[in-house]
Amino acid sequence: MTGNLVLLGIAIGQGQLAGSLRSVIAFAGFVIGFSLGVRLTQGFPFLSGGGQSVGGATPLWPRSASLALLAELALLLGLFAGWVLTGVRPAPVALDILIAFSAGAMGMQTAAARRIGVVGVTTTFVTGMLTGLIAALVTAGGSGRSEWTLWAATLAGLVIGAAAGAAVFIAWRPGAPLVAILLVGSVLVAATGLTRRSD
C-alpha cells in the first residue's frame, strides 16, 4: 500500500489522475478488506479466542484470525477464478476487479496478523519489521534472540513466497495465484491444530 499511495501522490503531482485509478482501487480494496477483517476478528466475542484457555493461559491461535484467513482464502479463490477466466490479457475492467480482489485479500491478511498480535511481525509493513530486526541486532547483542529470529524468519518467508510466486508466474502463468492459495490454506490447516490444542 505504501507504493500505491506514493504512485497516487506522484500522479496527482503530475496532473495524471486517470493513471492513478488502479492505485486508488488497490488502496480502496485494501481498506475495505482490512475494515471487514477487523470486524471479523474483533466484532464477535464468541470468535475472539481459541476456546477456553487452560489455567488462564493465552490461546495459541484465536478462532477469529482463522475466520479472517478463510475470508482471505475466499477472495484469493475469486481472484484465481477471474485470473483463469480473463486469460493472458484481461480487459481493463476485469483487471481492476482482479486488483480489488487481491488488495482485499491483503487487507484481510493484515487484519488476521493484527489479531494474532505477534510483537514486531506484520505481513504488510516489511520496512518496519526490517528496521526492528536491524535495531535488535545492533543494540541487543545476544539477548532477545527468539524475537529477532522470528523477524528474520518472517522476512525470509516473504522473500521466498514472492520468489515462488514469480517463478510460477513465469513457468505457468495461469497457476500463479495458486501459490497464495496454497500458503493460506496451509496456515489454516496448521491453525486448526493450534486451536484444538488451546481448547
C-alpha positions as CSV (number, residue, x, y, z in Angstrom):
1,M,0.0,0.0,0.0
2,T,2.9,2.3,0.5
3,G,3.8,2.0,-3.1
4,N,0.2,2.7,-4.2
5,L,0.0,5.8,-2.1
6,V,3.3,7.1,-3.4
7,L,2.2,6.4,-7.0
8,L,-1.1,8.2,-6.3
9,G,0.8,11.2,-4.9
10,I,3.1,11.3,-8.0
11,A,0.1,11.0,-10.3
12,I,-1.7,13.9,-8.5
13,G,1.5,16.0,-8.6
14,Q,1.9,15.4,-12.4
15,G,-1.8,16.0,-13.1
16,Q,-2.3,12.5,-14.4
17,L,-5.3,11.4,-12.3
18,A,-6.5,8.9,-14.9
19,G,-3.3,7.0,-14.4
20,S,-3.8,6.8,-10.7
21,L,-7.1,4.9,-10.9
22,R,-5.6,1.5,-10.2
23,S,-3.7,2.8,-7.2
24,V,-7.0,4.1,-5.8
25,I,-8.7,0.7,-6.5
26,A,-5.9,-1.1,-4.7
27,F,-6.0,1.2,-1.8
28,A,-9.8,1.1,-1.5
29,G,-9.8,-2.7,-1.8
30,F,-7.2,-2.9,1.0
31,V,-9.1,-0.5,3.3
32,I,-12.4,-2.4,2.7
33,G,-10.7,-5.8,3.2
34,F,-8.9,-4.7,6.4
35,S,-12.0,-3.0,7.8
36,L,-14.1,-6.1,7.3
37,G,-11.3,-8.2,8.7
38,V,-11.1,-6.1,11.8
39,R,-14.9,-6.6,12.3
40,L,-14.5,-10.3,11.8
41,T,-11.6,-10.5,14.3
42,Q,-13.0,-8.2,17.0
43,G,-16.7,-7.8,16.4
44,F,-17.7,-11.3,17.5
45,P,-16.8,-12.1,21.1
46,F,-17.6,-15.9,20.7
47,L,-14.9,-16.0,18.0
48,S,-12.3,-13.8,19.7
49,G,-10.4,-16.6,21.4
50,G,-9.3,-20.1,20.6
51,G,-11.6,-21.7,23.1
52,Q,-11.2,-21.9,26.9
53,S,-7.7,-21.2,27.9
54,V,-6.1,-23.6,30.3
55,G,-5.1,-22.1,33.7
56,G,-5.6,-18.5,32.3
57,A,-3.1,-19.1,29.6
58,T,-3.5,-17.2,26.3
59,P,-5.0,-19.3,23.5
60,L,-2.4,-20.5,21.0
61,W,-4.4,-19.3,18.0
62,P,-7.6,-17.2,18.1
63,R,-10.5,-18.6,16.0
64,S,-11.3,-15.2,14.7
65,A,-7.9,-15.0,13.0
66,S,-8.8,-18.2,11.2
67,L,-12.2,-16.6,10.2
68,A,-10.3,-13.7,8.6
69,L,-8.0,-16.1,6.8
70,L,-10.9,-18.0,5.5
71,A,-12.3,-14.8,4.1
72,E,-8.9,-14.1,2.6
73,L,-8.9,-17.5,1.0
74,A,-12.4,-16.9,-0.5
75,L,-11.1,-13.6,-2.1
76,L,-8.0,-15.5,-3.4
77,L,-10.2,-18.2,-4.9
78,G,-12.2,-15.4,-6.5
79,L,-9.0,-13.9,-7.8
80,F,-7.9,-17.2,-9.2
81,A,-11.3,-17.8,-10.9
82,G,-11.1,-14.3,-12.5
83,W,-7.4,-14.9,-13.4
84,V,-8.3,-18.1,-15.3
85,L,-11.4,-16.7,-17.0
86,T,-9.9,-13.5,-18.2
87,G,-6.8,-15.1,-19.8
88,V,-3.4,-13.6,-20.6
89,R,-4.6,-10.0,-21.3
90,P,-7.7,-9.2,-19.2
91,A,-9.8,-6.2,-20.2
92,P,-9.3,-3.0,-18.2
93,V,-12.4,-3.5,-16.1
94,A,-11.6,-7.2,-15.4
95,L,-8.0,-6.1,-14.4
96,D,-9.5,-3.6,-12.0
97,I,-11.7,-6.3,-10.4
98,L,-8.7,-8.6,-10.0
99,I,-6.7,-5.8,-8.3
100,A,-9.6,-5.2,-5.9
101,F,-9.8,-8.9,-5.0
102,S,-6.0,-9.1,-4.4
103,A,-5.9,-5.9,-2.3
104,G,-9.0,-7.0,-0.3
105,A,-7.2,-10.3,0.4
106,M,-4.2,-8.4,1.6
107,G,-6.3,-6.3,3.9
108,M,-7.9,-9.5,5.4
109,Q,-4.5,-11.0,5.9
110,T,-3.3,-7.9,7.7
111,A,-6.3,-8.0,10.0
112,A,-5.6,-11.6,10.8
113,A,-2.0,-10.8,11.6
114,R,-3.1,-7.9,13.7
115,R,-5.4,-10.2,15.7
116,I,-2.7,-12.7,16.3
117,G,-0.6,-9.8,17.7
118,V,3.0,-11.2,17.5
119,V,5.1,-8.2,18.5
120,G,7.0,-6.7,15.6
121,V,5.6,-9.1,13.0
122,T,3.4,-7.8,10.2
123,T,2.7,-9.1,6.7
124,T,2.4,-5.6,5.1
125,F,4.8,-3.3,6.9
126,V,8.0,-5.0,5.8
127,T,10.3,-2.0,6.3
128,G,9.2,-1.6,9.9
129,M,10.0,-5.2,10.6
130,L,13.4,-4.9,8.9
131,T,14.3,-1.9,10.9
132,G,13.2,-3.6,14.1
133,L,15.4,-6.6,13.2
134,I,18.4,-4.4,12.5
135,A,17.9,-2.4,15.6
136,A,17.6,-5.6,17.7
137,L,20.8,-7.0,16.2
138,V,22.8,-3.8,16.7
139,T,21.6,-3.0,20.2
140,A,20.7,-6.3,21.9
141,G,23.7,-8.4,21.1
142,G,22.8,-12.0,22.2
143,S,19.6,-11.0,24.2
144,G,16.2,-11.3,22.7
145,R,17.4,-13.9,20.2
146,S,14.0,-15.6,19.8
147,E,12.4,-12.3,18.8
148,W,14.8,-11.3,16.1
149,T,15.0,-14.9,14.9
150,L,11.2,-14.7,14.3
151,W,11.5,-11.4,12.5
152,A,14.3,-12.8,10.3
153,A,12.3,-16.0,9.5
154,T,9.3,-13.9,8.6
155,L,11.3,-11.7,6.3
156,A,12.8,-14.8,4.7
157,G,9.4,-16.3,4.3
158,L,8.2,-13.1,2.5
159,V,11.1,-13.3,0.1
160,I,10.7,-17.0,-0.5
161,G,6.9,-16.6,-1.1
162,A,7.5,-13.8,-3.6
163,A,10.2,-15.8,-5.4
164,A,7.9,-18.8,-5.6
165,G,5.0,-16.7,-6.9
166,A,7.2,-15.1,-9.6
167,A,8.7,-18.5,-10.6
168,V,5.2,-20.0,-11.0
169,F,4.1,-16.8,-13.0
170,I,7.0,-17.4,-15.4
171,A,6.7,-21.2,-15.7
172,W,2.9,-21.5,-15.5
173,R,1.1,-18.1,-15.6
174,P,-2.5,-19.5,-15.2
175,G,-1.5,-21.1,-11.9
176,A,0.3,-18.1,-10.3
177,P,-2.4,-17.3,-7.8
178,L,-2.3,-20.9,-6.6
179,V,0.9,-20.1,-4.6
180,A,-1.0,-17.7,-2.3
181,I,-4.0,-20.0,-2.1
182,L,-1.8,-23.0,-1.0
183,L,0.1,-20.9,1.5
184,V,-3.0,-19.5,3.2
185,G,-4.6,-22.9,3.1
186,S,-1.5,-24.4,4.8
187,V,-1.7,-21.8,7.5
188,L,-5.4,-22.5,8.1
189,V,-4.6,-26.3,8.4
190,A,-1.9,-25.6,10.9
191,A,-4.1,-23.1,12.8
192,T,-6.8,-25.7,13.2
193,G,-4.3,-27.9,15.1
194,L,-3.3,-24.9,17.3
195,T,-6.9,-24.0,18.0
196,R,-7.7,-27.6,19.1
197,R,-4.7,-27.7,21.4
198,S,-5.9,-24.5,23.1
199,D,-9.5,-25.8,23.7
